[in-house]
Amino acid sequence: MESVSAVFAGTTLSLFGAALLVWTGARALHRAPVAHGVSPVASTALTTLFGVVFLGLGVWVLTFV
């Protein structure tokens, strides 16, 4: 039963991280703002950082399955 929770959590975190990275890349490619009212460089860097963290965390959780 615990492995089902780990698979769900790992998959959710991995999908969220990957989607965040794809969305940030698409916004940066089109030179569109990632976050309104914030420096474009800071928002792109922070969003990329959090995308990598969530993706890495999801993969890490999936290693426990």
mmCIF file of the N, C-alpha and C atoms, coordinates in Angstrom:
data_MODEL
# 
_entry.id   MODEL 
# 
loop_
_atom_site.group_PDB 
_atom_site.id 
_atom_site.type_symbol 
_atom_site.label_atom_id 
_atom_site.label_alt_id 
_atom_site.label_comp_id 
_atom_site.label_asym_id 
_atom_site.label_entity_id 
_atom_site.label_seq_id 
_atom_site.pdbx_PDB_ins_code 
_atom_site.Cartn_x 
_atom_site.Cartn_y 
_atom_site.Cartn_z 
_atom_site.occupancy 
_atom_site.B_iso_or_equiv 
_atom_site.pdbx_formal_charge 
_atom_site.auth_seq_id 
_atom_site.auth_comp_id 
_atom_site.auth_asym_id 
_atom_site.auth_atom_id 
_atom_site.pdbx_PDB_model_num 
ATOM 1   N N  . MET A 1 1  ? 0.806  -1.192 0.000   1.00 0.00 ? 1  MET A N  1 
ATOM 2   C CA . MET A 1 1  ? 0.000  0.000  0.000   1.00 0.00 ? 1  MET A CA 1 
ATOM 3   C C  . MET A 1 1  ? 0.853  1.261  0.000   1.00 0.00 ? 1  MET A C  1 
ATOM 4   N N  . GLU A 1 2  ? 2.006  1.194  0.650   1.00 0.00 ? 2  GLU A N  1 
ATOM 5   C CA . GLU A 1 2  ? 2.865  2.369  0.683   1.00 0.00 ? 2  GLU A CA 1 
ATOM 6   C C  . GLU A 1 2  ? 3.471  2.661  -0.674  1.00 0.00 ? 2  GLU A C  1 
ATOM 7   N N  . SER A 1 3  ? 3.687  1.627  -1.486  1.00 0.00 ? 3  SER A N  1 
ATOM 8   C CA . SER A 1 3  ? 4.270  1.857  -2.803  1.00 0.00 ? 3  SER A CA 1 
ATOM 9   C C  . SER A 1 3  ? 3.295  2.591  -3.721  1.00 0.00 ? 3  SER A C  1 
ATOM 10  N N  . VAL A 1 4  ? 2.003  2.389  -3.521  1.00 0.00 ? 4  VAL A N  1 
ATOM 11  C CA . VAL A 1 4  ? 1.008  3.099  -4.329  1.00 0.00 ? 4  VAL A CA 1 
ATOM 12  C C  . VAL A 1 4  ? 1.084  4.592  -4.037  1.00 0.00 ? 4  VAL A C  1 
ATOM 13  N N  . SER A 1 5  ? 1.236  4.942  -2.773  1.00 0.00 ? 5  SER A N  1 
ATOM 14  C CA . SER A 1 5  ? 1.362  6.351  -2.403  1.00 0.00 ? 5  SER A CA 1 
ATOM 15  C C  . SER A 1 5  ? 2.645  6.954  -2.965  1.00 0.00 ? 5  SER A C  1 
ATOM 16  N N  . ALA A 1 6  ? 3.727  6.182  -2.927  1.00 0.00 ? 6  ALA A N  1 
ATOM 17  C CA . ALA A 1 6  ? 5.000  6.673  -3.455  1.00 0.00 ? 6  ALA A CA 1 
ATOM 18  C C  . ALA A 1 6  ? 4.928  6.861  -4.966  1.00 0.00 ? 6  ALA A C  1 
ATOM 19  N N  . VAL A 1 7  ? 4.272  5.949  -5.655  1.00 0.00 ? 7  VAL A N  1 
ATOM 20  C CA . VAL A 1 7  ? 4.126  6.078  -7.110  1.00 0.00 ? 7  VAL A CA 1 
ATOM 21  C C  . VAL A 1 7  ? 3.291  7.309  -7.442  1.00 0.00 ? 7  VAL A C  1 
ATOM 22  N N  . PHE A 1 8  ? 2.200  7.509  -6.707  1.00 0.00 ? 8  PHE A N  1 
ATOM 23  C CA . PHE A 1 8  ? 1.347  8.673  -6.953  1.00 0.00 ? 8  PHE A CA 1 
ATOM 24  C C  . PHE A 1 8  ? 2.103  9.965  -6.686  1.00 0.00 ? 8  PHE A C  1 
ATOM 25  N N  . ALA A 1 9  ? 2.775  10.048 -5.547  1.00 0.00 ? 9  ALA A N  1 
ATOM 26  C CA . ALA A 1 9  ? 3.509  11.268 -5.195  1.00 0.00 ? 9  ALA A CA 1 
ATOM 27  C C  . ALA A 1 9  ? 4.658  11.514 -6.171  1.00 0.00 ? 9  ALA A C  1 
ATOM 28  N N  . GLY A 1 10 ? 5.406  10.476 -6.504  1.00 0.00 ? 10 GLY A N  1 
ATOM 29  C CA . GLY A 1 10 ? 6.524  10.638 -7.425  1.00 0.00 ? 10 GLY A CA 1 
ATOM 30  C C  . GLY A 1 10 ? 6.080  11.042 -8.812  1.00 0.00 ? 10 GLY A C  1 
ATOM 31  N N  . THR A 1 11 ? 5.014  10.430 -9.280  1.00 0.00 ? 11 THR A N  1 
ATOM 32  C CA . THR A 1 11 ? 4.489  10.772 -10.602 1.00 0.00 ? 11 THR A CA 1 
ATOM 33  C C  . THR A 1 11 ? 3.960  12.198 -10.628 1.00 0.00 ? 11 THR A C  1 
ATOM 34  N N  . THR A 1 12 ? 3.247  12.581 -9.587  1.00 0.00 ? 12 THR A N  1 
ATOM 35  C CA . THR A 1 12 ? 2.699  13.936 -9.519  1.00 0.00 ? 12 THR A CA 1 
ATOM 36  C C  . THR A 1 12 ? 3.805  14.983 -9.496  1.00 0.00 ? 12 THR A C  1 
ATOM 37  N N  . LEU A 1 13 ? 4.797  14.765 -8.658  1.00 0.00 ? 13 LEU A N  1 
ATOM 38  C CA . LEU A 1 13 ? 5.907  15.719 -8.580  1.00 0.00 ? 13 LEU A CA 1 
ATOM 39  C C  . LEU A 1 13 ? 6.685  15.778 -9.887  1.00 0.00 ? 13 LEU A C  1 
ATOM 40  N N  . SER A 1 14 ? 6.930  14.625 -10.490 1.00 0.00 ? 14 SER A N  1 
ATOM 41  C CA . SER A 1 14 ? 7.678  14.594 -11.747 1.00 0.00 ? 14 SER A CA 1 
ATOM 42  C C  . SER A 1 14 ? 6.914  15.283 -12.871 1.00 0.00 ? 14 SER A C  1 
ATOM 43  N N  . LEU A 1 15 ? 5.632  15.006 -12.974 1.00 0.00 ? 15 LEU A N  1 
ATOM 44  C CA . LEU A 1 15 ? 4.828  15.650 -14.015 1.00 0.00 ? 15 LEU A CA 1 
ATOM 45  C C  . LEU A 1 15 ? 4.736  17.153 -13.813 1.00 0.00 ? 15 LEU A C  1 
ATOM 46  N N  . PHE A 1 16 ? 4.581  17.582 -12.563 1.00 0.00 ? 16 PHE A N  1 
ATOM 47  C CA . PHE A 1 16 ? 4.514  19.012 -12.291 1.00 0.00 ? 16 PHE A CA 1 
ATOM 48  C C  . PHE A 1 16 ? 5.835  19.689 -12.630 1.00 0.00 ? 16 PHE A C  1 
ATOM 49  N N  . GLY A 1 17 ? 6.950  19.078 -12.230 1.00 0.00 ? 17 GLY A N  1 
ATOM 50  C CA . GLY A 1 17 ? 8.255  19.651 -12.535 1.00 0.00 ? 17 GLY A CA 1 
ATOM 51  C C  . GLY A 1 17 ? 8.518  19.720 -14.027 1.00 0.00 ? 17 GLY A C  1 
ATOM 52  N N  . ALA A 1 18 ? 8.195  18.656 -14.744 1.00 0.00 ? 18 ALA A N  1 
ATOM 53  C CA . ALA A 1 18 ? 8.399  18.635 -16.193 1.00 0.00 ? 18 ALA A CA 1 
ATOM 54  C C  . ALA A 1 18 ? 7.498  19.662 -16.884 1.00 0.00 ? 18 ALA A C  1 
ATOM 55  N N  . ALA A 1 19 ? 6.252  19.753 -16.456 1.00 0.00 ? 19 ALA A N  1 
ATOM 56  C CA . ALA A 1 19 ? 5.333  20.728 -17.053 1.00 0.00 ? 19 ALA A CA 1 
ATOM 57  C C  . ALA A 1 19 ? 5.800  22.158 -16.769 1.00 0.00 ? 19 ALA A C  1 
ATOM 58  N N  . LEU A 1 20 ? 6.302  22.397 -15.579 1.00 0.00 ? 20 LEU A N  1 
ATOM 59  C CA . LEU A 1 20 ? 6.806  23.725 -15.239 1.00 0.00 ? 20 LEU A CA 1 
ATOM 60  C C  . LEU A 1 20 ? 8.010  24.093 -16.098 1.00 0.00 ? 20 LEU A C  1 
ATOM 61  N N  . LEU A 1 21 ? 8.883  23.133 -16.347 1.00 0.00 ? 21 LEU A N  1 
ATOM 62  C CA . LEU A 1 21 ? 10.045 23.391 -17.204 1.00 0.00 ? 21 LEU A CA 1 
ATOM 63  C C  . LEU A 1 21 ? 9.630  23.631 -18.654 1.00 0.00 ? 21 LEU A C  1 
ATOM 64  N N  . VAL A 1 22 ? 8.691  22.849 -19.147 1.00 0.00 ? 22 VAL A N  1 
ATOM 65  C CA . VAL A 1 22 ? 8.220  23.034 -20.528 1.00 0.00 ? 22 VAL A CA 1 
ATOM 66  C C  . VAL A 1 22 ? 7.523  24.380 -20.674 1.00 0.00 ? 22 VAL A C  1 
ATOM 67  N N  . TRP A 1 23 ? 6.684  24.724 -19.708 1.00 0.00 ? 23 TRP A N  1 
ATOM 68  C CA . TRP A 1 23 ? 5.966  26.003 -19.764 1.00 0.00 ? 23 TRP A CA 1 
ATOM 69  C C  . TRP A 1 23 ? 6.939  27.179 -19.701 1.00 0.00 ? 23 TRP A C  1 
ATOM 70  N N  . THR A 1 24 ? 7.920  27.096 -18.826 1.00 0.00 ? 24 THR A N  1 
ATOM 71  C CA . THR A 1 24 ? 8.912  28.165 -18.705 1.00 0.00 ? 24 THR A CA 1 
ATOM 72  C C  . THR A 1 24 ? 9.719  28.286 -19.986 1.00 0.00 ? 24 THR A C  1 
ATOM 73  N N  . GLY A 1 25 ? 10.107 27.156 -20.550 1.00 0.00 ? 25 GLY A N  1 
ATOM 74  C CA . GLY A 1 25 ? 10.850 27.189 -21.806 1.00 0.00 ? 25 GLY A CA 1 
ATOM 75  C C  . GLY A 1 25 ? 10.048 27.794 -22.942 1.00 0.00 ? 25 GLY A C  1 
ATOM 76  N N  . ALA A 1 26 ? 8.768  27.467 -23.006 1.00 0.00 ? 26 ALA A N  1 
ATOM 77  C CA . ALA A 1 26 ? 7.911  28.024 -24.062 1.00 0.00 ? 26 ALA A CA 1 
ATOM 78  C C  . ALA A 1 26 ? 7.735  29.528 -23.882 1.00 0.00 ? 26 ALA A C  1 
ATOM 79  N N  . ARG A 1 27 ? 7.549  29.965 -22.640 1.00 0.00 ? 27 ARG A N  1 
ATOM 80  C CA . ARG A 1 27 ? 7.401  31.401 -22.383 1.00 0.00 ? 27 ARG A CA 1 
ATOM 81  C C  . ARG A 1 27 ? 8.693  32.149 -22.719 1.00 0.00 ? 27 ARG A C  1 
ATOM 82  N N  . ALA A 1 28 ? 9.830  31.562 -22.346 1.00 0.00 ? 28 ALA A N  1 
ATOM 83  C CA . ALA A 1 28 ? 11.114 32.213 -22.609 1.00 0.00 ? 28 ALA A CA 1 
ATOM 84  C C  . ALA A 1 28 ? 11.418 32.234 -24.107 1.00 0.00 ? 28 ALA A C  1 
ATOM 85  N N  . LEU A 1 29 ? 11.033 31.173 -24.804 1.00 0.00 ? 29 LEU A N  1 
ATOM 86  C CA . LEU A 1 29 ? 11.281 31.097 -26.242 1.00 0.00 ? 29 LEU A CA 1 
ATOM 87  C C  . LEU A 1 29 ? 10.493 32.167 -27.000 1.00 0.00 ? 29 LEU A C  1 
ATOM 88  N N  . HIS A 1 30 ? 9.292  32.457 -26.538 1.00 0.00 ? 30 HIS A N  1 
ATOM 89  C CA . HIS A 1 30 ? 8.455  33.475 -27.179 1.00 0.00 ? 30 HIS A CA 1 
ATOM 90  C C  . HIS A 1 30 ? 8.670  34.865 -26.599 1.00 0.00 ? 30 HIS A C  1 
ATOM 91  N N  . ARG A 1 31 ? 9.629  34.985 -25.713 1.00 0.00 ? 31 ARG A N  1 
ATOM 92  C CA . ARG A 1 31 ? 9.940  36.259 -25.047 1.00 0.00 ? 31 ARG A CA 1 
ATOM 93  C C  . ARG A 1 31 ? 8.722  36.830 -24.313 1.00 0.00 ? 31 ARG A C  1 
ATOM 94  N N  . ALA A 1 32 ? 7.886  35.959 -23.812 1.00 0.00 ? 32 ALA A N  1 
ATOM 95  C CA . ALA A 1 32 ? 6.725  36.368 -23.020 1.00 0.00 ? 32 ALA A CA 1 
ATOM 96  C C  . ALA A 1 32 ? 7.111  36.353 -21.545 1.00 0.00 ? 32 ALA A C  1 
ATOM 97  N N  . PRO A 1 33 ? 6.477  37.174 -20.743 1.00 0.00 ? 33 PRO A N  1 
ATOM 98  C CA . PRO A 1 33 ? 6.834  37.190 -19.316 1.00 0.00 ? 33 PRO A CA 1 
ATOM 99  C C  . PRO A 1 33 ? 6.421  35.887 -18.620 1.00 0.00 ? 33 PRO A C  1 
ATOM 100 N N  . VAL A 1 34 ? 7.280  35.414 -17.753 1.00 0.00 ? 34 VAL A N  1 
ATOM 101 C CA . VAL A 1 34 ? 6.972  34.212 -16.981 1.00 0.00 ? 34 VAL A CA 1 
ATOM 102 C C  . VAL A 1 34 ? 6.081  34.583 -15.801 1.00 0.00 ? 34 VAL A C  1 
ATOM 103 N N  . ALA A 1 35 ? 6.347  35.725 -15.192 1.00 0.00 ? 35 ALA A N  1 
ATOM 104 C CA . ALA A 1 35 ? 5.519  36.244 -14.096 1.00 0.00 ? 35 ALA A CA 1 
ATOM 105 C C  . ALA A 1 35 ? 5.386  37.752 -14.291 1.00 0.00 ? 35 ALA A C  1 
ATOM 106 N N  . HIS A 1 36 ? 4.213  38.268 -14.120 1.00 0.00 ? 36 HIS A N  1 
ATOM 107 C CA . HIS A 1 36 ? 3.977  39.690 -14.313 1.00 0.00 ? 36 HIS A CA 1 
ATOM 108 C C  . HIS A 1 36 ? 4.444  40.485 -13.098 1.00 0.00 ? 36 HIS A C  1 
ATOM 109 N N  . GLY A 1 37 ? 5.076  41.603 -13.351 1.00 0.00 ? 37 GLY A N  1 
ATOM 110 C CA . GLY A 1 37 ? 5.508  42.481 -12.283 1.00 0.00 ? 37 GLY A CA 1 
ATOM 111 C C  . GLY A 1 37 ? 6.819  42.079 -11.628 1.00 0.00 ? 37 GLY A C  1 
ATOM 112 N N  . VAL A 1 38 ? 7.524  41.132 -12.226 1.00 0.00 ? 38 VAL A N  1 
ATOM 113 C CA . VAL A 1 38 ? 8.784  40.654 -11.664 1.00 0.00 ? 38 VAL A CA 1 
ATOM 114 C C  . VAL A 1 38 ? 9.834  40.743 -12.769 1.00 0.00 ? 38 VAL A C  1 
ATOM 115 N N  . SER A 1 39 ? 11.084 40.853 -12.378 1.00 0.00 ? 39 SER A N  1 
ATOM 116 C CA . SER A 1 39 ? 12.172 40.866 -13.354 1.00 0.00 ? 39 SER A CA 1 
ATOM 117 C C  . SER A 1 39 ? 12.123 39.598 -14.206 1.00 0.00 ? 39 SER A C  1 
ATOM 118 N N  . PRO A 1 40 ? 12.211 39.737 -15.523 1.00 0.00 ? 40 PRO A N  1 
ATOM 119 C CA . PRO A 1 40 ? 12.158 38.546 -16.393 1.00 0.00 ? 40 PRO A CA 1 
ATOM 120 C C  . PRO A 1 40 ? 13.267 37.538 -16.105 1.00 0.00 ? 40 PRO A C  1 
ATOM 121 N N  . VAL A 1 41 ? 14.441 38.018 -15.796 1.00 0.00 ? 41 VAL A N  1 
ATOM 122 C CA . VAL A 1 41 ? 15.555 37.114 -15.519 1.00 0.00 ? 41 VAL A CA 1 
ATOM 123 C C  . VAL A 1 41 ? 15.317 36.368 -14.216 1.00 0.00 ? 41 VAL A C  1 
ATOM 124 N N  . ALA A 1 42 ? 14.873 37.089 -13.190 1.00 0.00 ? 42 ALA A N  1 
ATOM 125 C CA . ALA A 1 42 ? 14.636 36.454 -11.894 1.00 0.00 ? 42 ALA A CA 1 
ATOM 126 C C  . ALA A 1 42 ? 13.494 35.445 -11.959 1.00 0.00 ? 42 ALA A C  1 
ATOM 127 N N  . SER A 1 43 ? 12.409 35.803 -12.639 1.00 0.00 ? 43 SER A N  1 
ATOM 128 C CA . SER A 1 43 ? 11.273 34.887 -12.708 1.00 0.00 ? 43 SER A CA 1 
ATOM 129 C C  . SER A 1 43 ? 11.606 33.637 -13.517 1.00 0.00 ? 43 SER A C  1 
ATOM 130 N N  . THR A 1 44 ? 12.349 33.795 -14.596 1.00 0.00 ? 44 THR A N  1 
ATOM 131 C CA . THR A 1 44 ? 12.743 32.631 -15.394 1.00 0.00 ? 44 THR A CA 1 
ATOM 132 C C  . THR A 1 44 ? 13.703 31.734 -14.621 1.00 0.00 ? 44 THR A C  1 
ATOM 133 N N  . ALA A 1 45 ? 14.641 32.351 -13.925 1.00 0.00 ? 45 ALA A N  1 
ATOM 134 C CA . ALA A 1 45 ? 15.614 31.567 -13.155 1.00 0.00 ? 45 ALA A CA 1 
ATOM 135 C C  . ALA A 1 45 ? 14.945 30.819 -12.011 1.00 0.00 ? 45 ALA A C  1 
ATOM 136 N N  . LEU A 1 46 ? 14.077 31.487 -11.269 1.00 0.00 ? 46 LEU A N  1 
ATOM 137 C CA . LEU A 1 46 ? 13.401 30.832 -10.145 1.00 0.00 ? 46 LEU A CA 1 
ATOM 138 C C  . LEU A 1 46 ? 12.446 29.742 -10.605 1.00 0.00 ? 46 LEU A C  1 
ATOM 139 N N  . THR A 1 47 ? 11.725 29.998 -11.669 1.00 0.00 ? 47 THR A N  1 
ATOM 140 C CA . THR A 1 47 ? 10.802 28.989 -12.182 1.00 0.00 ? 47 THR A CA 1 
ATOM 141 C C  . THR A 1 47 ? 11.557 27.766 -12.695 1.00 0.00 ? 47 THR A C  1 
ATOM 142 N N  . THR A 1 48 ? 12.678 27.992 -13.356 1.00 0.00 ? 48 THR A N  1 
ATOM 143 C CA . THR A 1 48 ? 13.506 26.872 -13.815 1.00 0.00 ? 48 THR A CA 1 
ATOM 144 C C  . THR A 1 48 ? 14.059 26.097 -12.629 1.00 0.00 ? 48 THR A C  1 
ATOM 145 N N  . LEU A 1 49 ? 14.528 26.818 -11.620 1.00 0.00 ? 49 LEU A N  1 
ATOM 146 C CA . LEU A 1 49 ? 15.056 26.163 -10.425 1.00 0.00 ? 49 LEU A CA 1 
ATOM 147 C C  . LEU A 1 49 ? 13.998 25.290 -9.760  1.00 0.00 ? 49 LEU A C  1 
ATOM 148 N N  . PHE A 1 50 ? 12.800 25.827 -9.573  1.00 0.00 ? 50 PHE A N  1 
ATOM 149 C CA . PHE A 1 50 ? 11.735 25.051 -8.944  1.00 0.00 ? 50 PHE A CA 1 
ATOM 150 C C  . PHE A 1 50 ? 11.284 23.880 -9.816  1.00 0.00 ? 50 PHE A C  1 
ATOM 151 N N  . GLY A 1 51 ? 11.293 24.045 -11.131 1.00 0.00 ? 51 GLY A N  1 
ATOM 152 C CA . GLY A 1 51 ? 10.969 22.937 -12.011 1.00 0.00 ? 51 GLY A CA 1 
ATOM 153 C C  . GLY A 1 51 ? 11.957 21.797 -11.875 1.00 0.00 ? 51 GLY A C  1 
ATOM 154 N N  . VAL A 1 52 ? 13.237 22.135 -11.811 1.00 0.00 ? 52 VAL A N  1 
ATOM 155 C CA . VAL A 1 52 ? 14.270 21.108 -11.640 1.00 0.00 ? 52 VAL A CA 1 
ATOM 156 C C  . VAL A 1 52 ? 14.155 20.447 -10.273 1.00 0.00 ? 52 VAL A C  1 
ATOM 157 N N  . VAL A 1 53 ? 13.864 21.248 -9.246  1.00 0.00 ? 53 VAL A N  1 
ATOM 158 C CA . VAL A 1 53 ? 13.720 20.691 -7.889  1.00 0.00 ? 53 VAL A CA 1 
ATOM 159 C C  . VAL A 1 53 ? 12.544 19.722 -7.825  1.00 0.00 ? 53 VAL A C  1 
ATOM 160 N N  . PHE A 1 54 ? 11.402 20.102 -8.365  1.00 0.00 ? 54 PHE A N  1 
ATOM 161 C CA . PHE A 1 54 ? 10.239 19.223 -8.334  1.00 0.00 ? 54 PHE A CA 1 
ATOM 162 C C  . PHE A 1 54 ? 10.464 17.962 -9.164  1.00 0.00 ? 54 PHE A C  1 
ATOM 163 N N  . LEU A 1 55 ? 11.100 18.104 -10.314 1.00 0.00 ? 55 LEU A N  1 
ATOM 164 C CA . LEU A 1 55 ? 11.389 16.939 -11.141 1.00 0.00 ? 55 LEU A CA 1 
ATOM 165 C C  . LEU A 1 55 ? 12.363 16.002 -10.432 1.00 0.00 ? 55 LEU A C  1 
ATOM 166 N N  . GLY A 1 56 ? 13.395 16.548 -9.843  1.00 0.00 ? 56 GLY A N  1 
ATOM 167 C CA . GLY A 1 56 ? 14.348 15.737 -9.101  1.00 0.00 ? 56 GLY A CA 1 
ATOM 168 C C  . GLY A 1 56 ? 13.729 15.079 -7.888  1.00 0.00 ? 56 GLY A C  1 
ATOM 169 N N  . LEU A 1 57 ? 12.883 15.799 -7.187  1.00 0.00 ? 57 LEU A N  1 
ATOM 170 C CA . LEU A 1 57 ? 12.200 15.242 -6.019  1.00 0.00 ? 57 LEU A CA 1 
ATOM 171 C C  . LEU A 1 57 ? 11.268 14.102 -6.429  1.00 0.00 ? 57 LEU A C  1 
ATOM 172 N N  . GLY A 1 58 ? 10.583 14.259 -7.543  1.00 0.00 ? 58 GLY A N  1 
ATOM 173 C CA . GLY A 1 58 ? 9.707  13.205 -8.026  1.00 0.00 ? 58 GLY A CA 1 
ATOM 174 C C  . GLY A 1 58 ? 10.469 11.952 -8.408  1.00 0.00 ? 58 GLY A C  1 
ATOM 175 N N  . VAL A 1 59 ? 11.601 12.130 -9.078  1.00 0.00 ? 59 VAL A N  1 
ATOM 176 C CA . VAL A 1 59 ? 12.432 10.976 -9.440  1.00 0.00 ? 59 VAL A CA 1 
ATOM 177 C C  . VAL A 1 59 ? 12.996 10.326 -8.185  1.00 0.00 ? 59 VAL A C  1 
ATOM 178 N N  . TRP A 1 60 ? 13.391 11.126 -7.221  1.00 0.00 ? 60 TRP A N  1 
ATOM 179 C CA . TRP A 1 60 ? 13.916 10.596 -5.967  1.00 0.00 ? 60 TRP A CA 1 
ATOM 180 C C  . TRP A 1 60 ? 12.863 9.763  -5.231  1.00 0.00 ? 60 TRP A C  1 
ATOM 181 N N  . VAL A 1 61 ? 11.622 10.246 -5.191  1.00 0.00 ? 61 VAL A N  1 
ATOM 182 C CA . VAL A 1 61 ? 10.543 9.491  -4.537  1.00 0.00 ? 61 VAL A CA 1 
ATOM 183 C C  . VAL A 1 61 ? 10.275 8.197  -5.300  1.00 0.00 ? 61 VAL A C  1 
ATOM 184 N N  . LEU A 1 62 ? 10.363 8.227  -6.611  1.00 0.00 ? 62 LEU A N  1 
ATOM 185 C CA . LEU A 1 62 ? 10.113 7.015  -7.395  1.00 0.00 ? 62 LEU A CA 1 
ATOM 186 C C  . LEU A 1 62 ? 11.207 5.965  -7.217  1.00 0.00 ? 62 LEU A C  1 
ATOM 187 N N  . THR A 1 63 ? 12.370 6.352  -6.746  1.00 0.00 ? 63 THR A N  1 
ATOM 188 C CA . THR A 1 63 ? 13.409 5.356  -6.496  1.00 0.00 ? 63 THR A CA 1 
ATOM 189 C C  . THR A 1 63 ? 13.092 4.487  -5.281  1.00 0.00 ? 63 THR A C  1 
ATOM 190 N N  . PHE A 1 64 ? 12.165 4.900  -4.447  1.00 0.00 ? 64 PHE A N  1 
ATOM 191 C CA . PHE A 1 64 ? 11.798 4.130  -3.261  1.00 0.00 ? 64 PHE A CA 1 
ATOM 192 C C  . PHE A 1 64 ? 10.734 3.070  -3.541  1.00 0.00 ? 64 PHE A C  1 
ATOM 193 N N  . VAL A 1 65 ? 10.236 3.030  -4.748  1.00 0.00 ? 65 VAL A N  1 
ATOM 194 C CA . VAL A 1 65 ? 9.164  2.084  -5.081  1.00 0.00 ? 65 VAL A CA 1 
ATOM 195 C C  . VAL A 1 65 ? 9.708  0.702  -5.240  1.00 0.00 ? 65 VAL A C  1 
# 
